[in-house]
Amino acid sequence: MKSGKRAGLLGPAILGTALAVLAASPLLADDDPRAAAIEGTWIPTSYSDGLLTSEGKAPPLTEEAAELYRERVAEIGDPDRQYDRTLWCAGPGIPRIMFMPYPFEIRADGDFVGFIYGWYRWHRVVDISGAEADAVLPQTMGYPVGHWDGDTLVIETTGFTDETILDAQGLPHSEDLRVTERIALLPSGELEDRFRIEDPEFYTAPWDAVMTYKRSDAVVGDDVCPDRIHNLEPATRKDLP
């Protein structure tokens, strides 16, 4: 397995300017009803520390990766476990942050769709202009680019650092991880995000996971990780608000 590179902590600094533009600009989603339909604040409909496939099965780990995962699960009770970067307030990465029990906001502006998360100032900006991802340095959130497939927003992300994990129990991945999301509004009014996980170094086959979200009137504030630790609270919340 590849050794980890100390990268990925630059995400907030690199994306901060783009996020500020999104936050300060009037929404332009009226120009595209598909974007307008998914804008707003959302929160997961459920939460679990472990990530399963969309069929409710264990992900198809390779033998070596399965052994690593078992070792990490056995360390769950250790408050200093090193495989979980969120314990020292580093970024959780994709797709994990999309499964955490926090609200997030989607904002669209021209060729960009922004995701603003409630946990410790993390965010990502997806370029939907048709440009190719330029993954010059492994990053916590990778390099997302997107396009519309009918009414579904498709986001393809590559260029990850291998130091993040896919779930709170330590599900591993390599730097060759590719995550494809298909985000669509369901007839029920819920938002669905289907994740396609591809990583031949750690998984014997591509696999899918899914999460649904409900609209929320919660304000996406700033759940400050160092403040939580100072108050002797877990670095990340474990329950839906």
N, C-alpha and C positions, 0 to 999 in steps of 0.2 A: 504494500500500500504506500501511497505517496506520503512523504513527510509534510507536515503542515507548514505553511508560510505565514509569517506574522503580517497578515494583510487584512483588509476588510474593515478596519476601524476608521477609514477615511470617508465612509458613506455619508454621514451627516454633513461634513464640511463640503464635500464635492457637490452634493445635491441641494445644499441650503439655498443657494441663489435661485435655482429653479423653483423650489418650494415657496420662497418668498414671492416670486412672480405669480404663482398660482393663487396664493393666499390673498394677495393684494388686488388681483385683477377681477373685474366683473366676469361672471361665468359666461362662457361662450357656447355652452352646450345647446342653447336654443337653436344653433346652426345645425345641430345634428341630434335628432330625437333619440337616437340609440344611446348617445352619451348622457343625455338628460334623464333617460330612464334609469340609469344605474347610479346617478349622482346622489349624494346625501350621506347620512351616517348609518352605519350598519354594525351589527354585533352578532357573533356566532350563535347559533341556536343550541349548541351543546359544547361541552369541553371534556377532553380526556388527555391524560399525560401521554398515552400511547397512540401511535398512528397506525391504523389498519387500512387495508385496501378498500375500495368501494364495495367489494363483496363481503366485507367484514372478516377478511382473512389476514394472517401475518404477511408482511411484505416478503417477496421471494429473495431473501438474502443468500449470498454465496456462503459456503461453509466457513470461510475465514471471517467474513463480516458478521455471520450469526454468532460466532464465538465472541467477537468483540462486543456485540450488542448484549449478549448474556453477561459479560463482565461488567458492562456499564449499568445494566439493570440491577445487578447485585450491589452496586455502590449507591443506590438511590438514597439510602439513609445517611450517607456521608455529606455533611454540609460543605466540605471543601472539594468535592469531586471536580476534577479539572476538565472533563469533557464538556461541561455546560458553561459556556461563556457568559450567560446571563447572570451567573452568580457574582461576577464582578462588573456587571452592567454593560458588557459588550453586546453587540447586536445578535439577535436570535436567528437572523437569516430567513430565507424563503425556502420552503413554504411555511416553516414553523410559525412565523409571526401572524400568518393568516388563520392559525388555529388557536391562538392565545385568547383568553377570555377578556378581551378588551374591545371597546368600540373603535372603529376607524372611519374615516371620511374619504369619499371619492369625490374628486373635483376634476372637471375637464376644461381645458382651455386650448383651443386650436389643435395643434398636433401633439398635445401632451395630455396624459391622464395621470393625476397624482393620487397617491394613497397616503393619508396622514394618520398615523397610528397613535393610540392612546398610551402606549408604553414607552416612556423615556425618549421622546423626541424623534423616534424613528419614522422614516418615510421612504417612499420611492417614487420616481417620476418615470413613466413609461412613454417612450417616443413612439407614436403611431404614424409617423410621417412616411414610413416605408424604408427608412434608413437601416443599414445592417448594424448589428451590435459590434462595438469596438472594444473588446475585452482586453485592455492593455495591462491590467493588473488584477489579480484575484480580489474580489470584494465580497463582503458579507451578504449584500443583497443582490450580487451579480449585476449583469447588464441586461435590463429588460427592454425588449422592443415588441411592438404589438401591431395588430391590424384587426379590422372588422370582418367577420364571416357572417353575413346576414346581420342579425341582431346580437350576435355573440362577439364579445371582445376576446380575442386570442392574444395571450402574452407569452412570449418565448424568452426564457432567461437562461443565460450561460455565464461563464466567467466567475464562478464562485470560488471563494476560499474553502478549503476542506476542513476548516476548524469549526464550522457550525454543525448543528445536528438537526435532523428532521422532526424530532419530537422531544418532549421533556425527559424521556427515558434514555436518550442517547443514540437514536437511530442514525447510523453513519452514512456518509457519502464521500465521494472523491471530488477533485477539482473538475472532473469531466461531467459532473452532474448537469443535466438539462431538464428544466422544469417548463412544461407547457400548460398554461391555464386557459380554460374556456369559461368565461364569466357571462352569465345570462340571467335575465329576469324571468322568474317562473310565473305561470298563471296565478299562483297563490299570492303573488306579491313579494315572495322571498327572493333573495339573490342566491344563485348557485355558482360555486367555483369548483370546476373539475380539474384536478391536477394530474398530469401525466409525468411520471418520474422515470427518467432514463439515466442509467449509470452502470455500465457493464462491469466496472471494477468491483462493485459491491452488490449488484443484483443480477440474478440469472436471467431476468426478462424485464421489459418495461412493465410498470404497474400504475394503477390509477387510485387516487383518493378523492374524496368529495367532501365539501362542507357547504352548508346553507347558512344564510344570514337573514336576520329580520331587521327591518328599519327601527331606528332608535332615535329618541329625542335627547339622548345624552349629549353633553358637550364633550368633544374630544379634547380633553385637557392634557396635562403633562404629569403622568404617573412617574415621579422622579425616583429612579432606582436607588441612588445613594441615600436619599431620604428614607426609603423603606428599610434599607440595611441599618441605617443609624437608629431607626425606631425598633430594631430587632424583628422586623417583619421579613417575610420571604422577598427575594429580589423581584419575583414576578407573582402576580395573583394566581391563585389556583381555582377560583370559582367565578362563575359569571355574576356580574353585579345585579 
